[in-house]
């Protein structure tokens, strides 16, 4: 997964894979998702990212599953 932030437009782009985009769906005025031909999520665009997300507090946490 790649996260890109474009400060000149205050846009965040989350890329989940490199599949070819078949369809773009507008979830809200500021959030778009791109799907491949099988309906799988390819990427998400968030406009006005500073207002619509906690972008300055962005972090990644990997959780490993534990086998009992």
N, CA, C and O of each residue as an XYZ file, in Angstrom:
272
protein
N       0.849     -1.176      0.000
C       0.000      0.000      0.000
C       0.890      1.232      0.000
O       1.915      1.273      0.680
N       0.491      2.220     -0.759
C       1.213      3.487     -0.825
C       0.258      4.609     -0.428
O      -0.909      4.617     -0.821
N       0.766      5.545      0.349
C       0.000      6.731      0.707
C       0.765      7.932      0.161
O       1.939      8.127      0.474
N       0.095      8.726     -0.648
C       0.703      9.925     -1.222
C      -0.114     11.133     -0.794
O      -1.344     11.102     -0.797
N       0.591     12.200     -0.424
C      -0.097     13.440     -0.052
C       0.405     14.564     -0.951
O       1.609     14.792     -1.066
N      -0.530     15.257     -1.584
C      -0.225     16.365     -2.469
C      -0.601     17.660     -1.740
O      -1.774     18.028     -1.685
N       0.395     18.342     -1.185
C       0.123     19.519     -0.357
C      -0.449     20.688     -1.151
O      -1.191     21.504     -0.604
N      -0.110     20.775     -2.440
C      -0.623     21.890     -3.232
C      -2.137     21.828     -3.428
O      -2.776     22.863     -3.617
N      -2.717     20.628     -3.384
C      -4.170     20.483     -3.529
C      -4.827     19.912     -2.271
O      -6.040     19.708     -2.242
N      -4.021     19.653     -1.227
C      -4.504     19.043      0.023
C      -5.284     17.759     -0.268
O      -6.395     17.557      0.221
N      -4.658     16.894     -1.087
C      -5.282     15.645     -1.510
C      -4.439     14.459     -1.047
O      -3.218     14.462     -1.202
N      -5.092     13.452     -0.482
C      -4.416     12.210     -0.105
C      -4.860     11.110     -1.065
O      -6.044     10.981     -1.378
N      -3.897     10.326     -1.524
C      -4.176      9.204     -2.403
C      -3.649      7.942     -1.744
O      -2.452      7.829     -1.482
N      -4.531      6.995     -1.474
C      -4.159      5.706     -0.901
C      -4.248      4.671     -2.003
O      -5.336      4.404     -2.512
N      -3.124      4.084     -2.380
C      -3.081      3.083     -3.439
C      -2.896      1.709     -2.798
O      -1.894      1.462     -2.127
N      -3.855      0.829     -3.004
C      -3.842     -0.485     -2.376
C      -3.189     -1.543     -3.253
O      -2.632     -2.512     -2.736
N      -3.247     -1.375     -4.568
C      -2.591     -2.293     -5.501
C      -2.445     -1.589     -6.845
O      -2.881     -0.450     -7.011
N      -1.833     -2.270     -7.794
C      -1.584     -1.685     -9.112
C      -2.570     -2.167    -10.174
O      -2.303     -2.028    -11.368
N      -3.705     -2.732     -9.756
C      -4.693     -3.216    -10.724
C      -5.211     -2.068    -11.579
O      -5.218     -0.913    -11.153
N      -5.639     -2.397    -12.774
C      -6.207     -1.398    -13.669
C      -7.562     -0.947    -13.144
O      -8.390     -1.771    -12.756
N      -7.786      0.355    -13.131
C      -9.047      0.923    -12.639
C     -10.124      0.760    -13.700
O      -9.951      1.146    -14.856
N     -11.242      0.178    -13.275
C     -12.364     -0.049    -14.175
C     -13.508      0.927    -13.902
O     -14.268      1.280    -14.804
N     -13.618      1.357    -12.633
C     -14.747      2.213    -12.242
C     -14.341      3.099    -11.078
O     -13.613      2.665    -10.185
N     -14.809      4.339    -11.084
C     -14.615      5.266     -9.971
C     -15.974      5.597     -9.387
O     -16.909      5.942    -10.109
N     -16.073      5.488     -8.062
C     -17.330      5.762     -7.361
C     -17.105      6.920     -6.404
O     -16.135      6.930     -5.647
N     -18.006      7.897     -6.441
C     -17.948      9.033     -5.527
C     -18.745      8.680     -4.271
O     -19.975      8.629     -4.294
N     -18.019      8.437     -3.175
C     -18.695      8.100     -1.913
C     -19.291      9.337     -1.260
O     -20.353      9.279     -0.639
N     -18.601     10.444     -1.406
C     -19.091     11.725     -0.909
C     -18.454     12.810     -1.772
O     -17.727     12.508     -2.719
N     -18.721     14.043     -1.452
C     -18.177     15.158     -2.227
C     -16.648     15.141     -2.250
O     -16.040     15.614     -3.210
N     -16.024     14.599     -1.201
C     -14.574     14.652     -1.063
C     -13.880     13.294     -1.088
O     -12.658     13.234     -0.949
N     -14.621     12.211     -1.262
C     -14.014     10.878     -1.231
C     -14.431     10.078     -2.457
O     -15.616      9.897     -2.736
N     -13.415      9.604     -3.181
C     -13.626      8.777     -4.377
C     -12.899      7.460     -4.189
O     -11.805      7.430     -3.626
N     -13.500      6.362     -4.657
C     -12.815      5.080     -4.645
C     -12.735      4.546     -6.072
O     -13.645      4.741     -6.877
N     -11.646      3.882     -6.360
C     -11.428      3.272     -7.669
C     -11.459      1.756     -7.509
O     -10.831      1.201     -6.607
N     -12.200      1.095     -8.398
C     -12.357     -0.355     -8.355
C     -11.811     -0.979     -9.627
O     -11.804     -0.348    -10.683
N     -11.347     -2.238     -9.521
C     -10.928     -2.959    -10.715
C     -12.133     -3.659    -11.332
O     -13.254     -3.503    -10.847
N     -11.913     -4.429    -12.398
C     -13.032     -5.064    -13.106
C     -13.780     -6.089    -12.268
O     -14.908     -6.448    -12.606
N     -13.172     -6.576    -11.167
C     -13.829     -7.533    -10.280
C     -14.469     -6.867     -9.066
O     -14.991     -7.553     -8.187
N     -14.434     -5.535     -9.010
C     -15.024     -4.818     -7.892
C     -14.115     -4.677     -6.696
O     -14.556     -4.248     -5.630
N     -12.838     -5.035     -6.855
C     -11.875     -4.909     -5.758
C     -11.350     -3.478     -5.672
O     -11.162     -2.811     -6.689
N     -11.119     -3.020     -4.447
C     -10.625     -1.677     -4.209
C      -9.194     -1.532     -4.713
O      -8.321     -2.319     -4.349
N      -8.955     -0.526     -5.551
C      -7.631     -0.238     -6.085
C      -7.030      0.963     -5.362
O      -5.879      0.917     -4.930
N      -7.812      2.044     -5.230
C      -7.307      3.245     -4.571
C      -8.453      4.089     -4.034
O      -9.618      3.902     -4.383
N      -8.070      5.037     -3.162
C      -9.028      5.965     -2.576
C      -8.413      7.354     -2.606
O      -7.258      7.537     -2.219
N      -9.184      8.330     -3.065
C      -8.742      9.726     -3.090
C      -9.555     10.502     -2.073
O     -10.782     10.404     -2.038
N      -8.861     11.280     -1.237
C      -9.527     12.103     -0.232
C      -9.137     13.553     -0.480
O      -7.985     13.941     -0.289
N     -10.105     14.341     -0.903
C      -9.899     15.771     -1.116
C     -10.018     16.497      0.218
O     -10.697     16.015      1.125
N      -9.368     17.645      0.350
C      -9.367     18.419      1.599
C      -8.957     17.509      2.759
O      -9.630     17.445      3.788
N      -7.855     16.820      2.570
C      -7.422     15.763      3.485
C      -7.157     16.251      4.901
O      -7.440     15.528      5.857
N      -6.628     17.447      5.062
C      -6.353     17.946      6.422
C      -7.632     18.110      7.228
O      -7.639     17.898      8.441
N      -8.710     18.485      6.556
C      -9.994     18.678      7.241
C     -10.710     17.347      7.434
O     -11.308     17.112      8.484
N     -10.653     16.469      6.426
C     -11.444     15.239      6.428
C     -10.756     14.033      7.061
O     -11.381     12.985      7.220
N      -9.496     14.162      7.422
C      -8.779     13.046      8.052
C      -7.892     13.562      9.165
O      -7.744     14.770      9.345
N      -7.311     12.653      9.901
C      -6.305     13.009     10.898
C      -4.916     12.919     10.290
O      -4.004     12.364     10.902
N      -4.748     13.460      9.092
C      -3.510     13.323      8.332
C      -2.258     13.690      9.126
O      -1.270     12.962      9.030
N      -2.237     14.773      9.905
C      -1.019     15.075     10.665
C      -0.668     14.009     11.699
O       0.473     13.949     12.159
N      -1.633     13.166     12.071
C      -1.418     12.124     13.067
C      -1.320     10.744     12.432
O      -1.487      9.741     13.125
N      -1.053     10.670     11.127
C      -1.016      9.414     10.387
C       0.052      8.480     10.939
O       1.190      8.890     11.165
N      -0.323      7.218     11.155
C       0.632      6.193     11.568
C       0.146      4.840     11.049
O      -1.025      4.670     10.708
N       1.060      3.898     11.001
C       0.732      2.546     10.559
C       1.069      1.594     11.689
O       2.138      1.687     12.291
N       0.163      0.686     11.974
C       0.386     -0.290     13.025
C       0.109     -1.675     12.471
O      -1.001     -1.953     12.018
N       1.106     -2.541     12.501
C       0.941     -3.912     12.021
C       0.653     -4.809     13.219
O       1.397     -4.806     14.199
N      -0.417     -5.566     13.137
C      -0.823     -6.473     14.203
C      -0.596     -7.901     13.730
O      -1.190     -8.332     12.742
N       0.248     -8.625     14.419
C       0.486    -10.032     14.083
C      -0.528    -10.898     14.824
O      -0.808    -10.674     16.002
N      -1.070    -11.879     14.127
C      -2.013    -12.783     14.789
C      -1.226    -13.741     15.664
O      -0.104    -14.135     15.344
N      -1.845    -14.104     16.775
C      -1.203    -15.042     17.699
C      -1.993    -16.339     17.702
O      -3.219    -16.330     17.806
N      -1.295    -17.433     17.590
C      -1.922    -18.747     17.622
C      -1.873    -19.259     19.052
O      -0.810    -19.307     19.672
N      -3.048    -19.644     19.572
C      -3.122    -20.108     20.968
C      -2.755    -21.563     21.076
O      -2.762    -22.122     22.173
